[in-house]
Amino acid sequence: MSDDFPLVGWREWLNLPDLGIFALKAKIDTGARSSALHAFNLEVFQRDELPMISFSVHPIQHNTRYILQAEAPLLGWRTVRNSGGYLQSRPIISTSVCLSEYQWLIELTLTNRDLMGFRMLLGRKALEKRFLVNPGGSFLLSCVSSTCITHPSSNTIDG
């Protein structure tokens, strides 16, 4: 079976190209069903009669000065049990995620993860039938190149 799926570590570098987010350190979390992205300043609006959501992201761990703005079609709301065990209603979007040479669509909940160690969790629904997880390894499939880190984005705010 290990020959069928690539091996990932408990943390990996991801890109969310549809959102303009690159070199995002994510926790690979098989204990979480849903994937979650740190987001704040959530604003729901309509565009061409379709529900949309705009939001801000602190993509760099332990850095609240660097802010990216993003928007995506709003799929709906999902009740999720947060890390404290409480039920929370979260907006859901669909976006592509890139991990090494692999790219696929995932559903992503938006929530404030400022107090959490990672800006993103990649949950088991996004991982299933794609990867095997080695909980003792880090960055087994990904690395950050200088082009990812220094690539300027038009949706960047550096406060």
C-alpha positions in Angstrom: 0.0 0.0 0.0 2.9 2.4 0.7 3.8 2.2 -3.0 0.3 3.5 -4.0 0.3 6.8 -2.2 3.0 9.4 -1.6 4.2 9.9 2.0 3.7 13.2 3.8 4.9 14.3 7.2 2.9 15.8 10.1 3.6 19.2 8.7 4.1 20.3 5.1 4.4 23.5 3.0 1.3 24.2 0.8 0.2 26.7 -1.8 -3.4 27.9 -2.2 -3.0 29.4 -5.7 -6.7 30.4 -6.1 -6.4 32.5 -3.0 -2.9 33.9 -3.8 -1.4 32.2 -0.8 2.0 30.6 -1.2 4.5 28.9 1.2 1.9 28.3 3.9 3.0 25.9 6.7 0.2 23.5 7.4 -0.4 20.8 10.0 -1.4 17.5 8.4 -4.2 16.5 10.8 -5.8 13.1 10.4 -7.8 13.8 13.6 -9.6 16.7 11.9 -12.3 15.7 9.4 -12.3 19.2 7.8 -9.5 21.4 6.6 -9.3 24.9 8.2 -7.6 28.1 7.2 -6.8 31.0 9.6 -9.0 33.9 8.4 -10.4 37.1 9.9 -12.4 40.1 8.8 -14.9 37.8 7.1 -17.4 39.6 5.0 -20.2 37.9 3.0 -21.4 39.6 -0.1 -23.1 38.9 -3.4 -21.5 39.0 -6.9 -23.7 38.3 -9.9 -26.3 36.8 -7.5 -23.8 34.3 -6.1 -22.7 34.3 -2.4 -19.1 35.3 -1.9 -16.9 35.8 1.1 -13.9 38.1 1.5 -11.4 37.6 4.3 -7.9 38.5 5.6 -5.2 35.9 6.3 -2.0 36.0 8.3 -0.1 33.4 6.2 3.1 33.4 8.2 3.2 31.6 11.5 3.7 33.9 14.5 3.4 37.1 12.3 0.3 39.2 12.5 1.8 42.2 10.5 1.8 40.5 7.1 -1.8 40.3 5.8 -3.2 38.9 2.6 -6.7 39.7 1.3 -8.6 36.9 -0.5 -12.1 36.2 -1.7 -13.9 33.1 -2.9 -17.4 31.8 -3.6 -19.2 30.8 -0.4 -20.4 27.2 -0.5 -22.3 27.4 2.8 -21.8 27.0 6.5 -20.8 23.9 8.4 -21.0 23.2 12.1 -17.5 22.0 13.2 -16.2 20.9 16.7 -13.2 23.2 17.3 -10.0 22.2 19.1 -11.6 23.2 22.5 -14.5 20.8 21.9 -17.1 23.5 21.2 -19.4 23.5 18.2 -18.8 26.4 15.8 -20.5 27.5 12.6 -17.9 28.2 9.9 -18.0 29.3 6.3 -16.9 26.8 3.7 -15.1 27.6 0.4 -13.6 25.3 -2.3 -10.1 26.0 -3.4 -7.2 24.2 -5.0 -4.3 23.2 -2.8 -0.8 22.4 -4.1 1.6 20.1 -2.2 4.8 19.4 -4.1 3.7 18.5 -7.6 0.2 17.4 -6.5 -2.8 19.8 -6.9 -6.4 19.1 -6.1 -9.6 20.8 -4.9 -10.5 20.8 -1.2 -13.3 22.2 0.9 -11.8 24.6 3.5 -13.5 26.1 6.5 -12.5 29.6 7.6 -11.9 30.4 11.2 -9.7 32.5 13.5 -6.6 30.4 14.3 -4.5 33.2 15.7 -3.9 31.3 18.9 -3.1 28.1 17.2 0.4 26.9 16.1 -0.5 26.5 12.4 -2.3 28.8 10.1 -3.9 25.8 8.3 -4.9 22.3 9.0 -5.2 19.8 6.2 -7.8 17.4 7.4 -8.4 13.8 6.6 -11.1 14.4 3.9 -8.5 16.3 1.9 -5.9 13.6 2.4 -7.9 10.4 1.9 -7.1 8.3 -1.1 -4.1 10.6 -1.9 -1.4 10.4 0.8 -0.1 8.3 3.6 1.0 10.3 6.7 4.2 9.6 8.6 3.5 11.3 12.0 7.3 11.2 12.8 8.3 13.1 9.7 8.3 16.8 8.7 8.2 18.3 5.2 8.7 14.9 3.6 7.1 15.9 0.3 7.5 19.7 0.4 10.2 22.3 0.7 10.1 26.1 0.4 12.2 27.6 -2.4 13.3 31.2 -2.4 11.0 31.9 -5.4 7.9 31.0 -3.3 8.9 33.1 -0.4 9.9 36.2 -2.4 7.1 36.0 -5.0 5.2 39.3 -4.6 1.5 39.1 -4.7 -0.9 41.9 -5.6 -3.2 41.1 -2.7 -0.5 41.7 -0.1 -0.8 44.2 2.7 2.3 44.7 4.9 1.1 46.7 7.9 
